[in-house]
Amino acid sequence: MTSPATRVPGEDPATACHAVLVEFLAAIDHGHASTALDLFTDDASFTARGQQLHGRDAISEFLTVREAETGRQTVHLIANETQHTNDADETVTLEAILVLVERNSAGKFVTHRILETTQHFVPTAAGWRITRRETAPFHPPTSPNAPVNG
């Protein structure tokens, strides 16, 4: 259950939620994925690598494992983001395409996968937090040695 919300006067909820998404992805890309746990509500759900994770313990375990993958270097690029605010229940939904770029064995960054994502946010005493995150492949993974087109 989330804590009572504290809304910042004049704050644009969609902009604040986008900042949370960027913070989450940056934590993964900069090698400190476990610090992103605080961006989720206690009862959050999260799909990752085909797994459905429920609650902070499961999400924490996933993020800790991801952080331990020190040889895996990624960059997430956000594209085609749309935002929906529901004033009735004070939620924000961000849908976006994420381009996951990964360093291959030759040291070059290549497009690894493109994901369709939906993030649901709720206001909490600590600010906007992710309550549900869903991802689905936009297409099958590309070859790890495939060049980046364009």
N, C-alpha and C positions, 0 to 999 in steps of 0.2 A: 504494500500500500504506500502511496506517495504522501509526503508531508503537505500541509497547506501551502498553497502557492503564494509567492511573493512576486508580483508583477512590477516591473520597473516602469514608472510613468514615461510615456512617449516611446517606449521600446516597440519596435516592429517585431512581432513574434516570428515571422518567417525568416527575417534576417538573423535573429538570435538563434533559431534552430539550425540555419545553415552554418553558423559559426560552430555549433556543437558538432555537426557532421564533419566539418573540416578538422576540428580538434581530434575527433575520433580517428579519422583516416591518417592524420599527421602522426599520431601516437604509434600507429602500426608501421608507417613508412620510416619513422625515425628510430625504430628498434625498442620502443618502450610501450608496447601494446597493453601491458597490464595496468598502466596508469589510466587507460580509457574506461576502466570499470566504473569509475565515479560518474560517467556520463549516462549511465543506465539507471532506471528505476529498480527497486528491489524485486519487483515481479515481472521484469522485462522478459521478452522472448526475442530470439535472434536466430536467423538461419545463416549458416556458414558452412561452406564445403559440403553441402548436402545434408547437414545435420540440423535438427531443430533443438535449440538450447532454450531452457526455461529457468529463469531466476539467476540471481547474481553468482551463485556457486558455479553453475554450469558455464556461464559467460566468463567468469574469472578463470576457470580451468582452460577454456579455449584461448583466451588472451595470453595466459602464461605460457602455454605451449607455443603459440605464435611468436611470442617474444623470444623464446629459446631457439627459434629457427634463425640463428644469427647469420647463416650463409645465404638466407633468402632476402634479397633486397628488392623492395617494391616501391612503386609510385602509383598513387591512385589519382586519376583525372576525372573530375565531375563534369558531365555534359548534359545538356537538355533538361535542366532541373525545372520542375514545376512545383508550385506550393499551393496547398489548400488549407485554409484556416476555418475551423468550425467554432464560431463564437459561443454556440450553445453549450458545448462541453469543454471549451477552452483547450482544444487540441490543434496541432498543426501536423500536416502530412506533407513530406517532401518526397517526390518521386524524381529519380535521376538515373541516367545511364552512367555507370562507372567503367572507365577504361583502366584495367589493371596492367601496368607495365612492370616487367620483372627483369632483373639482370640475369643474363644467361651465363653459361660456363665460359664463354669467350670474353665476358666482361661488358657486353653491350646490352643496353636496355631494349627489350622487344615487347610488343603487345602480346600478353599472355592470355587475356580473356576480357570479354566485355560482358558486364553484368547489368541487368535491369534491377533497380533497387527501390524499395519503399521504406521510408523511415517515419514512424509515428512518434510525436513528441507530446509531452504534458508539462505544464508548469509545476515546479516544486519549490520548496523553500530555498533550495540550492540553485535555482534557475531552471531553464528548460532541460529536460532529460529525455532520452530515448526510452520509450516503453515497448516498442516493437520494431524490429528491423528484419526485412525480408529481402532476399536476393535470389535471383534466378539467372542462369546463363542466357545471354542474348544469342549465343551460338556456342558450339563445342570449343574447348580450349585449342589454341593454336599450337603448333610445334614449338618446343622451347628454343629452337634455333632459328625460327622464322624471322626474317627481317621486318622492320617496321615499314609499312607502306606509306608513301606520301612524304 
